[in-house]
């Protein structure tokens, strides 16, 4: 597998408040992101910190896959090993093949690659 860890995603109750906090820590976040459902900040070393708004707090880790087939194969292998799928692989409207599997503690592990369609 050619999986590459490259992002941590936070699910937050109030994205504006969360972004204000992380701006005080020096992250460069656009002002318009405070009212968006999703925001990202690049981190040193090529990783990203991402925010999505939801009522319950949790963390997601993101792994880039080499291609859509690797998203499907990795998702299938994790589910076969007994881990719960939160999102079956699908072609997301933002141009990625995307899937989410929960780790043993219920944290989301996002698998994605650029879509070919």
Secondary structure, DSSP 8 states (H G I E B T S, - for coil): ---EEEEEEEEES-HHHHHHHHHHTT----GGGGGSSEEEEE-TTS-EEEEEE-SS-EEEEEEE-SSHHHHHHHHHHHHHTT--EEEEEEEETTTEEEEEEE-TTS-EEEEEEE---
